[in-house]
């Protein structure tokens, strides 16, 4: 299920950027408002407050109120958050989310990316042409690569201008790591794909999905509730609680959150996956038309992803289920949550491992995912393609090396069967 919009890249503008570039015309109403506040405060404190405030005290208090007014008027402009998503560019205030603007891609005519030296500012800039001479200016900190941003916007079919940049020939986030040489033009046959939406029940019931979430996230949720209770208790009884007890309660709450978070990352999600696999195999036995009984020893548990999701921040599969590599029958069979299909080896047009980088292409610390990519002829002039991930159930750190090893394991099984 897609719970979040797919963010391609995001950043925070430098502090006070909008304030620094504001013209005199923009300052006039703000300064006038602050001046009125200063005047009213001075009159009410110096002349109409029985002389409790002297001239200096009344003046300083009035100036402080004027400065506070300016700050409140500009609270939403102190810093902005910029997020480039799959279908829009979103810009919002970082302070209290006082305003939020969304530019749909289909409404953007062009985007101009400007280097700092080209427009005489200390930061880079992005000028969004929203049509009808409506332009929107955004600052870009130097840590965000303009070339990477240009590549992302170019892939989203926007007209981009950036000096010393050329549109890439392909998507540099994807690299082929291993491949079986197949001649697509000589492929024979088609994949036989059947939707199970109106035929069979899902492999996992809502109760079982809730159990998966409880296994993976339950300890973290309990630790969060305990931390909130501990915080409220300390806040209400701070003066009466000895220092040692404060440290024990506060430290225990923090430790509980840290341990439960590590559990979710290194243990919980994989125990949850193992539970889901057991329940899904049991569901196969209750399906009246299932290709498998769930007792076969050669079933491989996989998740399927369409190419547009490979580099999404929040990754969600298109389907999951069980793959059988039939060496003697020369075919692949899949029984999934949403679909079942049979794919003859001869219909394959692609079988390879692809590395996909999530985030900035030039970031060495960016997340790397590895997919076993299968493509085949589906119908006339239409190709079927998915990236497969071998579902992990072993606990521990899921590093990119381990993700690559799982992809190689599945790819090797396919290569051995196809090559025979």
C-alpha positions as CSV (number, residue, x, y, z in Angstrom):
1,X,0.0,0.0,0.0
2,X,1.3,3.4,-0.9
3,X,1.2,5.4,2.3
4,X,3.5,8.2,1.4
5,X,4.0,10.3,-1.7
6,X,7.3,9.5,-3.3
7,X,9.9,12.2,-2.5
8,X,12.7,12.4,-5.1
9,X,14.8,15.0,-3.3
10,X,14.2,17.6,-0.6
11,X,16.1,20.3,1.2
12,X,15.8,23.2,3.7
13,X,16.5,26.7,2.4
14,X,19.2,28.8,4.2
15,X,17.8,30.7,7.1
16,X,16.4,34.2,6.5
17,X,16.8,33.9,2.7
18,X,13.4,35.5,1.9
19,X,14.1,38.3,4.4
20,X,17.5,39.0,2.9
21,X,16.2,39.4,-0.7
22,X,13.1,41.4,0.3
23,X,12.9,44.8,-1.4
24,X,12.0,48.1,0.2
25,X,8.4,47.8,-1.1
26,X,8.1,44.5,0.7
27,X,9.5,45.9,3.9
28,X,7.2,49.0,4.0
29,X,4.0,47.4,5.3
30,X,5.8,45.4,7.9
31,X,7.8,48.3,9.2
32,X,4.7,50.5,9.2
33,X,2.8,47.8,11.3
34,X,5.8,47.6,13.7
35,X,5.9,51.4,14.0
36,X,2.2,51.5,14.9
37,X,2.8,48.9,17.6
38,X,5.8,50.8,19.0
39,X,3.8,54.1,19.0
40,X,0.8,52.5,20.7
41,X,2.9,50.7,23.3
42,X,4.9,53.9,24.1
43,X,1.8,56.0,24.5
44,X,0.1,53.4,26.7
45,X,3.1,52.8,28.9
46,X,4.6,56.3,29.2
47,X,1.6,58.6,29.3
48,X,-1.3,56.4,30.4
49,X,0.2,54.0,33.0
50,X,0.5,56.4,35.9
51,X,4.1,57.0,35.3
52,X,5.3,53.5,36.3
53,X,7.6,53.5,33.3
54,X,10.2,56.1,32.6
55,X,11.1,57.5,29.2
56,X,13.9,55.0,28.6
57,X,12.0,52.0,30.0
58,X,8.9,52.8,28.0
59,X,11.0,53.3,24.8
60,X,12.9,50.0,25.2
61,X,9.7,48.0,26.0
62,X,8.0,49.6,22.9
63,X,10.9,48.8,20.7
64,X,10.9,45.2,21.9
65,X,7.2,44.9,21.1
66,X,7.9,46.3,17.6
67,X,10.7,43.8,17.0
68,X,8.5,41.0,18.3
69,X,5.8,42.1,15.8
70,X,8.3,41.9,12.9
71,X,9.3,38.5,14.0
72,X,5.7,37.2,14.2
73,X,5.0,38.7,10.8
74,X,8.0,36.9,9.3
75,X,7.7,33.6,11.3
76,X,6.7,31.7,8.2
77,X,9.4,33.2,6.1
78,X,12.4,32.4,8.3
79,X,13.1,29.2,6.5
80,X,11.3,27.1,3.9
81,X,11.2,23.4,3.2
82,X,11.4,22.3,-0.5
83,X,10.4,18.8,-1.6
84,X,10.4,17.5,-5.2
85,X,7.8,14.7,-5.5
86,X,6.8,12.5,-8.3
87,X,4.0,14.8,-9.4
88,X,4.7,18.2,-7.9
89,X,7.2,20.6,-6.2
90,X,6.1,21.3,-2.7
91,X,7.3,24.4,-0.7
92,X,6.2,25.1,2.8
93,X,7.2,27.1,5.9
94,X,9.5,25.3,8.2
95,X,8.3,27.3,11.3
96,X,4.9,26.0,12.3
97,X,3.9,25.2,8.7
98,X,2.1,28.5,8.5
99,X,1.7,28.2,4.7
100,X,2.2,25.5,2.0
101,X,2.4,25.9,-1.8
102,X,2.2,23.0,-4.3
103,X,3.2,23.4,-8.0
104,X,1.8,20.5,-10.0
105,X,4.3,19.4,-12.7
106,X,1.7,19.7,-15.5
107,X,1.3,23.4,-14.6
108,X,5.1,24.2,-14.6
109,X,6.3,25.5,-18.0
110,X,10.0,25.5,-17.1
111,X,12.6,25.5,-14.3
112,X,15.8,27.6,-14.3
113,X,18.6,26.5,-12.0
114,X,21.1,29.3,-11.2
115,X,24.5,29.0,-9.8
116,X,25.4,31.4,-7.0
117,X,27.9,33.4,-9.1
118,X,25.2,33.8,-11.8
119,X,22.8,35.8,-9.7
120,X,25.1,37.4,-7.2
121,X,23.9,35.5,-4.1
122,X,25.8,33.2,-1.8
123,X,23.5,30.3,-2.5
124,X,22.2,28.6,-5.7
125,X,18.7,29.2,-6.8
126,X,15.7,27.7,-8.6
127,X,13.2,29.8,-10.6
128,X,9.9,28.1,-11.3
129,X,7.9,29.4,-14.3
130,X,4.3,28.7,-13.4
131,X,2.9,30.3,-16.5
132,X,1.3,33.7,-17.2
133,X,4.5,35.5,-16.1
134,X,4.1,33.9,-12.6
135,X,7.6,33.0,-11.2
136,X,8.5,31.5,-7.9
137,X,12.1,31.7,-6.5
138,X,13.6,29.1,-4.2
139,X,17.1,29.0,-2.7
140,X,19.2,25.8,-2.9
141,X,22.1,25.2,-0.4
142,X,25.4,24.2,-1.8
143,X,25.1,20.7,-0.3
144,X,22.4,19.9,-2.9
145,X,24.0,19.2,-6.2
146,X,22.4,21.2,-9.0
147,X,23.4,18.5,-11.5
148,X,21.5,15.9,-9.5
149,X,18.5,18.1,-9.1
150,X,18.6,18.9,-12.9
151,X,18.7,15.1,-13.6
152,X,15.7,14.5,-11.4
153,X,13.6,17.3,-12.9
154,X,14.6,16.2,-16.4
155,X,13.4,12.7,-15.7
156,X,10.1,14.2,-14.6
157,X,9.8,15.7,-18.2
158,X,10.3,19.3,-17.1
159,X,12.1,21.9,-19.3
160,X,15.4,22.5,-17.4
161,X,18.1,25.1,-17.9
162,X,21.4,24.9,-16.1
163,X,24.8,26.2,-17.2
164,X,27.4,23.6,-18.0
165,X,24.9,20.7,-17.7
166,X,23.7,18.4,-20.4
167,X,20.7,16.0,-20.1
168,X,21.8,12.5,-19.3
169,X,21.5,9.7,-21.8
170,X,19.9,7.4,-19.2
171,X,18.9,7.2,-15.6
172,X,22.3,7.2,-13.7
173,X,20.5,5.8,-10.6
174,X,20.3,2.4,-12.2
175,X,23.3,0.2,-13.0
176,X,23.4,-3.3,-14.4
177,X,25.5,-5.6,-12.2
178,X,25.0,-9.0,-13.9
179,X,23.0,-10.2,-16.8
180,X,22.0,-13.2,-18.8
181,X,22.4,-12.4,-22.5
182,X,19.0,-12.8,-24.1
183,X,18.0,-11.8,-27.6
184,X,14.7,-10.0,-27.1
185,X,13.8,-10.1,-30.8
186,X,14.0,-13.9,-30.7
187,X,11.7,-14.4,-27.7
188,X,8.9,-16.8,-28.2
189,X,5.6,-16.9,-26.4
190,X,4.0,-14.5,-23.9
191,X,3.5,-14.4,-20.1
192,X,0.1,-15.8,-19.1
193,X,-1.0,-13.3,-16.4
194,X,-4.2,-13.6,-14.3
195,X,-5.6,-11.1,-11.8
196,X,-6.9,-12.7,-8.6
197,X,-8.9,-9.7,-7.4
198,X,-12.3,-11.4,-8.1
199,X,-11.0,-15.0,-8.0
200,X,-9.2,-15.6,-4.7
201,X,-8.8,-14.0,-1.3
202,X,-5.6,-12.2,-0.4
203,X,-2.7,-14.3,1.0
204,X,-2.8,-12.3,4.2
205,X,-6.0,-11.3,6.1
206,X,-6.3,-7.9,7.7
207,X,-5.8,-9.6,11.1
208,X,-2.6,-11.2,10.0
209,X,-1.3,-7.9,8.6
210,X,-2.1,-6.3,11.9
211,X,-0.2,-9.1,13.6
212,X,2.8,-8.4,11.4
213,X,2.7,-4.7,12.3
214,X,2.5,-5.6,16.0
215,X,5.5,-7.9,15.7
216,X,7.6,-5.3,13.9
217,X,6.4,-2.1,15.6
218,X,4.7,-3.2,18.8
219,X,7.8,-2.8,21.1
220,X,8.5,0.7,19.7
221,X,4.9,1.8,20.2
222,X,4.9,0.5,23.8
223,X,8.2,2.2,24.5
224,X,6.9,5.5,23.0
225,X,3.8,5.3,25.3
226,X,6.0,4.6,28.3
227,X,8.2,7.5,27.4
228,X,5.2,9.9,27.2
229,X,3.9,8.6,30.6
230,X,7.4,9.0,32.1
231,X,7.7,12.6,30.7
232,X,4.3,13.6,32.1
233,X,5.1,12.1,35.5
234,X,8.4,13.9,35.7
235,X,6.9,17.2,34.5
236,X,4.1,17.1,37.2
237,X,6.3,15.8,40.0
238,X,9.7,17.3,39.2
239,X,10.3,19.0,42.5
240,X,9.3,15.9,44.5
241,X,11.3,13.4,42.6
242,X,14.9,12.8,43.8
243,X,17.7,13.4,41.3
244,X,18.6,9.8,41.1
245,X,15.0,8.8,40.3
246,X,14.8,11.5,37.6
247,X,17.9,10.0,35.9
248,X,16.6,6.4,36.2
249,X,13.1,7.3,34.8
250,X,14.4,9.6,32.1
251,X,17.3,7.3,31.1
252,X,15.1,4.2,31.2
253,X,12.5,5.9,28.9
254,X,15.3,6.9,26.4
255,X,16.9,3.4,26.6
256,X,13.5,1.8,25.9
257,X,13.0,3.9,22.8
258,X,16.6,3.2,21.5
259,X,16.4,-0.6,22.2
260,X,12.9,-0.9,20.6
261,X,14.0,1.0,17.6
262,X,17.0,-1.2,17.1
263,X,14.7,-4.2,17.5
264,X,12.5,-3.0,14.7
265,X,15.5,-2.4,12.4
266,X,17.5,-5.5,13.0
267,X,15.0,-8.1,14.3
268,X,11.3,-7.2,14.3
269,X,10.8,-6.6,10.6
270,X,12.4,-9.9,9.7
271,X,10.4,-11.9,12.3
272,X,7.3,-10.2,10.9
273,X,8.3,-11.3,7.4
274,X,8.8,-14.9,8.5
275,X,5.4,-14.9,10.1
276,X,3.8,-13.5,7.0
277,X,5.4,-16.2,4.8
278,X,4.0,-18.9,7.1
279,X,0.5,-17.5,7.0
280,X,0.7,-16.9,3.2
281,X,1.7,-20.5,2.6
282,X,-1.2,-21.7,4.8
283,X,-3.5,-19.5,2.7
284,X,-2.4,-21.3,-0.5
285,X,-4.0,-24.5,0.8
286,X,-7.3,-22.8,1.2
287,X,-7.3,-21.3,-2.3
288,X,-9.5,-23.4,-4.6
289,X,-7.5,-22.7,-7.8
290,X,-4.0,-22.2,-6.4
291,X,-1.1,-23.5,-8.5
292,X,0.7,-24.5,-5.3
293,X,-0.2,-26.3,-2.0
294,X,2.3,-24.3,0.1
295,X,4.1,-27.5,0.9
296,X,6.5,-27.5,-2.1
297,X,10.2,-27.2,-1.1
298,X,11.2,-25.3,-4.2
299,X,9.0,-22.2,-3.7
300,X,10.9,-18.9,-3.4
301,X,9.3,-16.0,-1.5
302,X,9.6,-12.8,-3.5
303,X,8.3,-9.3,-3.7
304,X,7.6,-7.6,-7.0
305,X,8.2,-3.9,-7.7
306,X,7.6,-1.8,-10.9
307,X,10.5,0.3,-12.1
308,X,8.9,3.6,-11.0
309,X,9.1,2.5,-7.4
310,X,12.7,1.2,-7.3
311,X,14.2,4.6,-6.2
312,X,11.2,5.8,-4.1
313,X,12.0,6.8,-0.5
314,X,9.0,4.8,0.8
315,X,9.1,1.5,-1.1
316,X,5.9,-0.5,-1.5
317,X,5.6,-3.7,-3.5
318,X,3.2,-4.2,-6.4
319,X,2.7,-7.8,-5.4
320,X,4.3,-10.6,-3.2
321,X,4.1,-14.3,-3.3
322,X,5.8,-17.5,-4.3
323,X,7.9,-18.2,-7.3
324,X,8.7,-21.6,-8.7
325,X,11.6,-22.1,-11.1
326,X,10.6,-25.1,-13.2
327,X,13.8,-26.5,-14.8
328,X,12.2,-29.4,-16.5
329,X,9.1,-27.6,-17.6
330,X,11.2,-24.6,-18.7
331,X,9.0,-22.1,-17.1
332,X,8.4,-19.8,-14.1
333,X,5.2,-20.0,-12.1
334,X,4.1,-17.4,-9.6
335,X,1.2,-17.4,-7.2
336,X,0.9,-14.0,-5.5
337,X,-1.4,-11.9,-3.4
338,X,-2.9,-10.1,-6.4
339,X,-1.8,-12.1,-9.5
340,X,-0.7,-15.5,-10.7
341,X,1.2,-16.1,-13.9
342,X,3.1,-18.6,-15.9
343,X,6.2,-17.4,-17.9
344,X,8.0,-19.7,-20.4
345,X,11.7,-19.3,-20.4
346,X,11.6,-18.7,-24.1
347,X,9.4,-15.6,-23.6
348,X,12.0,-13.8,-21.4
349,X,13.5,-10.7,-22.9
350,X,15.5,-9.6,-19.8
351,X,17.1,-11.3,-16.8
352,X,19.6,-9.3,-14.9
353,X,20.6,-7.7,-11.6
354,X,20.2,-3.9,-11.4
355,X,21.4,-1.6,-8.6
356,X,19.2,1.3,-7.9
357,X,20.3,4.3,-5.8
358,X,17.8,6.0,-3.6
359,X,18.3,9.8,-3.3
360,X,21.2,11.7,-4.8
361,X,23.3,9.8,-7.4
362,X,26.5,11.3,-6.1
363,X,25.9,10.5,-2.4
364,X,28.2,7.7,-1.3
365,X,26.0,7.0,1.7
366,X,22.8,6.8,-0.4
367,X,20.7,3.6,0.0
368,X,21.4,0.9,-2.6
369,X,18.8,-1.6,-3.6
370,X,19.3,-4.6,-5.8
371,X,16.6,-6.1,-8.0
372,X,16.5,-9.2,-10.2
373,X,14.8,-7.8,-13.2
374,X,12.6,-10.0,-15.4
375,X,10.9,-8.8,-18.6
376,X,8.8,-10.7,-21.1
377,X,6.4,-10.2,-23.9
378,X,2.9,-9.7,-22.5
379,X,0.7,-8.8,-25.3
380,X,1.3,-7.4,-28.8
381,X,3.5,-4.3,-28.5
382,X,3.5,-4.5,-24.7
383,X,6.3,-5.6,-22.4
384,X,5.9,-6.9,-18.8
385,X,8.7,-6.0,-16.4
386,X,9.2,-6.2,-12.7
387,X,12.1,-6.1,-10.2
388,X,12.2,-9.0,-7.8
389,X,13.6,-9.0,-4.3
390,X,14.2,-12.2,-2.4
391,X,12.2,-11.8,0.9
392,X,14.6,-11.7,3.9
393,X,13.8,-13.5,7.2
394,X,17.3,-13.6,8.8
395,X,17.7,-11.2,11.6
396,X,20.6,-8.7,11.6
397,X,21.7,-5.6,9.8
398,X,20.3,-5.4,6.2
399,X,23.3,-3.8,4.6
400,X,23.6,-3.2,0.8
401,X,26.1,-6.1,0.6
402,X,23.5,-8.5,2.0
403,X,20.8,-7.1,-0.3
404,X,23.2,-7.7,-3.2
405,X,23.9,-11.3,-2.0
406,X,20.2,-12.1,-1.9
407,X,19.8,-10.7,-5.4
408,X,22.7,-12.9,-6.6
409,X,21.2,-16.0,-5.0
410,X,17.9,-15.6,-6.9
411,X,19.7,-14.6,-10.1
412,X,22.0,-17.6,-9.9
413,X,19.0,-19.9,-9.5
414,X,17.4,-18.3,-12.6
415,X,20.6,-18.4,-14.6
416,X,21.2,-22.1,-13.9
417,X,17.7,-23.0,-14.9
418,X,17.5,-20.9,-18.0
419,X,21.0,-22.0,-19.2
420,X,20.2,-25.7,-19.0
